[in-house]
């Protein structure tokens, strides 16, 4: 287990504030946040490149805060990969073993296994100057894992790759995690990458962890508008708590002058704090004419303002009658073709009670 306890780091005018994260053995934890949020600074403190101002770092319940980089028993792949241009692929891999004084047969067997798993055997004698981006990533991973360490730290190592190559490496990383029971800590700004690779996820913004937990909970129940907006959720409304009856919550939304019913809230409610409601654009349903009154929650009628073709999906901007608030809706092509929600057309939508979540501002 890798644990960060109350970790605080100051660099010039930037601060990482009271970071607390626990990563279980064989788990992949992804820290995701915008550029400049402190992700790399956090990793550098874990590796040992920077000394935290406060807090502790524990590996298997033992503090490593005062250990040198080479004694922390953590493998690291930086964003630039740090591949040595004057060494060929084989020598780069062997350098990782040499610098850590691993020369036993067990490590040789692991190295050969990794070379085969990552499909780089044919590259061993090649100059690193003649490698593609994906090949460089595989070499860097092999070098990092060859010493046999069980903790792997990755600093956006896939950010420079095109989508197809990046996705190939996602599957490879998950296979390596499972096969070698790796504990992985990775940072990225790519949400899809974070949710694909991570068993658990943390959202970091401006040096502060705003939410940590199961990726499903974070995806469907962001705790604050900062997290929701970072996740790309645009449908966010101020609401007032009106009542709670068993698992049914009623809130009033002034923008639409409507009471909204909610049935799947995971965040604690506090009447003294300004509540916000949100719903993902792909969870809003456009109703067929004639189906508006059949056991549907939270109905809104209005007009289509704009339609944007995104390939497999269409994004629709909708304006409720007598309201300036715009709602974003995303529907797949097959639904778009059936419903034909053209610009200017009047439509009725439903904000399903189980798909609305509540959060703080």
N, C-alpha and C positions, 0 to 999 in steps of 0.2 A: 504493500500500500504506500502511495505517495500522498503526503499531507502538507498543505500550506496553512499555517496558523497565524492569523493576524499580521500578515506580511505587508509591510509598508516600505516604499522606496521613493526617494526624492532624487530627481535628476534635473538640475537647473531649476526651472519654474514648474516642472511637471511632477505630479505625485501619483504613485500607485497607493490606493487607500485600503488598508485593512482587508487584504485578500485572504479568504478562507475557502479552501477547496480540498476535498478528499477523493482520491482516485483509488478504487479497489483493484486488487490484483487481477490481471488479465482483462482489465476494462480499458476502453478508449474514451478519454475525456477530451472534448474539443472546446477551446475557448474562442469564441467568435466575436468580432467587433470591428468597427470601422478603422481605417488607417489613422494612426496617431493616438490610438486608445490605450497603448501601453503593453501590447501583447508581447512584442519582442523583448522589452525591458523585463517583463515578468519571467520569461524563459531564461534570459541571461542570468538572472538571480538564482534560478533553480540549478542551472548548470554550474554556477560558481564564478561567472565572469564579473558579477557585480555583488557587492555586499549590501544586503538590506539594512535599512535604518532601524527596523524594528520587526519582531516576529521570528518565526522558526520554520524550517523545512525538515520534515521527517520522512525517512525511507525505512519501511518496515519497523516503525515505532522508534527508530534511532535518529537523533538529530544529525544532519549533515551540514549544518549552517557554517561550521568552522573548517570543514574539509576542503582540500584543494580540488580543482576540477577533476584531475585524474583519479582521485580516490572516492569520488561520489558514486561510482558504479552506474552511471547513466550514459546511455548512447545519445548522440545529438546529431541531427541533420539540420544545418542552418539554411536560411533562405537562398543563399548563393551556392550552397552545396559544398563549398570549400574543396573541390576536386583539384589535386595538384597537377598543373599542366606539364610539368617536366617528368612526370611518371606515367607509365602506361596503366591500363586498367588493373592488371594483376598486381602491379607494385603499389597502386593506390589501396587496394584491398589488403595486401600484406602489411602495408604501413600501419593500418589500424590495429593489426595484431601485434606488430613489433612495438609500437609505442606503448601498448598495454601489456607487453611481455607475455603474450599468449602464444605458445608454440607447441602445445601438446597435441596429441593425435585427435583428442576429442574436438578441439577447435578446428583442426584441419578438416575433419569430417563435416562439421557444421558449415564451414566455409564452402566446401564443395556442394553441400546440400542447398545452401543459399544461392550459389552460382547457377545451379540447375533450376531452382524454383523461380528465380528472377530472369532466367533465360538469357544469360550474358556470357556463357562459356565461349562462344565464338568471338567475343570482344576482348578476351584477356590480354592479347598481345597488341591491341590497338592503342594508338595515342589518344589521350582524352580530348585532344583538340579536334578529333574527327568523330566525335559522338553527337548524336542527336539529343534533344532535350530530354526525351523519355529515357534514353540509354544512360544519360548522366544521372538521372534520378535513381535508376536501378543500381548503378555502381555505388552511389552514395549510400543507399539503403544497405547494400551488401557489406560495405566497409563498416558501417555503424553497428550492424548486428553480428558480424563475424566473431567478436570477442565473447559472445555468449551472454551478454547482459540482458536482463529481463525488462528494463525500463527504457523506453524510447521516447525522446522529445523531438518534435518536428516543428520547425518554424516556417510555415507557408511554403513547403518545398515544391508544391505543384502549381504555384501561382502563375508561372511563366508558360505553362503548357497549353496547347489547344484542347478543346473540349473532349475530343475522342481519346486522345492520349491520357488526359487527366482521369477520365472515367475508367480506363484500363487499369491505371495504378490504384484507383479506389478499391477495386476488387482484389488486387494483389495485396494491398495493405490489410484488408480484412482477412484474407487467407493467412498472411504471416502472423497476424494477431492471434488467430485461432490455433494455428499449427504450433507456434512457439510460446503460447500463453503469455504474450507480451502485455505489459502495462504501458499504454501510450498516452502521452499528453501532446496535443497538437493545437496550434493556433492558425486561424484562417480568417479572412473577411468574406469568404464564400459561404452563404447560407446553405445552399444545396449540398456542398461538400461537408459542412458541419453536421447536417442531419443524416447524411448517408453514412459517414464514418463513425460518428460519436454514439456511444452507448449512453453517455450523459453529456450535457452541454452547459457552458456558462456564457452569459452575455456580458461583455465588458465594454463600457463607454466612458471616455474621459477618465480612465484610471480607476474606475469603480466597477465591481461586479454587481450588476443589478438583479440578476436572477441566475440560479444554478439548480439543476435537477434533471429529471428524466426528460429526454428530448420531446416526447409526446406531450407532456404537461406544458413545457415551454412553448411549443408550437401552438397548442390550442388554448392555453390559459396564461398569456403574458400578464405579469403583475402590475405593470405600469405603462403609461403611454410611451415612455422612452423606448422600452423594450418592444412594444407593439409597432411603433414606427420604424425601428431598426429592422424588424422582421418583414417590413413592407406592407403592413396593414394600414389602409388609408381610411377605412370607414370607422371613425372614432367620434363618439358623441357624448356631450355632457348629459348626465341623467340625475334624477332625484329619486331616492329610495322611497317607495310608497307603501310597500307591505311585503311580509314574508308569510307564506302559508304552506307548511310542510316543505316540500322541495321546490315550490313555485315562488319566484321573486317577481314583484311588479315594480317597475321604475317608470318615471315620467320623463319624456324627452321633449324639451321645449321647441327644438328646431322643427319637429314634425307635429307638435301638439298631439301627442299620442302616448298612451300607456303601453309599455313593452313588457311582455311576459318572458321570463328567463327560467330555465329549468336545469341548467348544468353549470352552476357556478362553483369554481374550485378555490377562489380567493376569498379571504375573510372580509366581512362587511363591517364598515364603521360609518355610522351616520354623521360623524363630525368631520369626515374627510370628503372632499369633492370626488364623487364617483364618476367614472367614465365607462361607457359601454363600447364594445367593438365587435365587429364581425368581418370575417375574411370575405373578399370579393367573390371567391369561387364557391362560397356556401350560401349565396343569395339565389333564390329561385324565382325565375320569371314564370308567371302562371299563364296557362292557356285561357283564352276567353271562355267564360262559363264555369270555370273551376275556382273562382275567387272565394266562394263562400263555404267550401266544403272542408270544414275542420282545419282551417289554416290559421297560423298565428301571425300577428304583427303585420297586417296587410298595409301596403302603401301604394297609392295610385298616382301616376304622374307621367312625364314624357321623357322619351329618349333624347338626350342632348347631342351625343356624339357616339360614333361606332368606330373602333380601331381593330383592324385585322392583324392578328399576331401569329398567323400560320395555323397552328392546331387549335388556337383559342381566339375568341373575340373579346375585347374589353368594351364595355358599354358604360357611358356616363348617364345617370338617371337623376332627374330632378322631381321631387315630390311636389304635388300641387300646393301652392301658397307657401313654399319654402325655398330659400336660396341655397340650402345645403345640398351638395351633390353626393350621390352614392355611386361607388364604382362596383360594377358587376363583371364577373368573368365567366364565360360559358364556353364549352367545347363546340366545335364546328357543327356536329350533328344536331345539337340543341338549337344553335343559331339558325340553321337552315329550316328547322321545323317551326320555330317561333317567329322568325323574320322580324326582329325588333329594329326596324329602320329608324333613322333620324327623324324626329318629330312625331313618331307614333306614340299613342297612349298605351301604357302597359301597367299591369299590377304585379307587384313583387311581394314576396313573403320573407321576413327575417325570422327564420325558424328559432323557436324558443331555446332549443338545445344547442344552437350554434352561436348565440350571443354570449360573450363573456364580460365580466365586470372587472375593473382594475382601478388603481389610483392614478391621479394625474402626475 
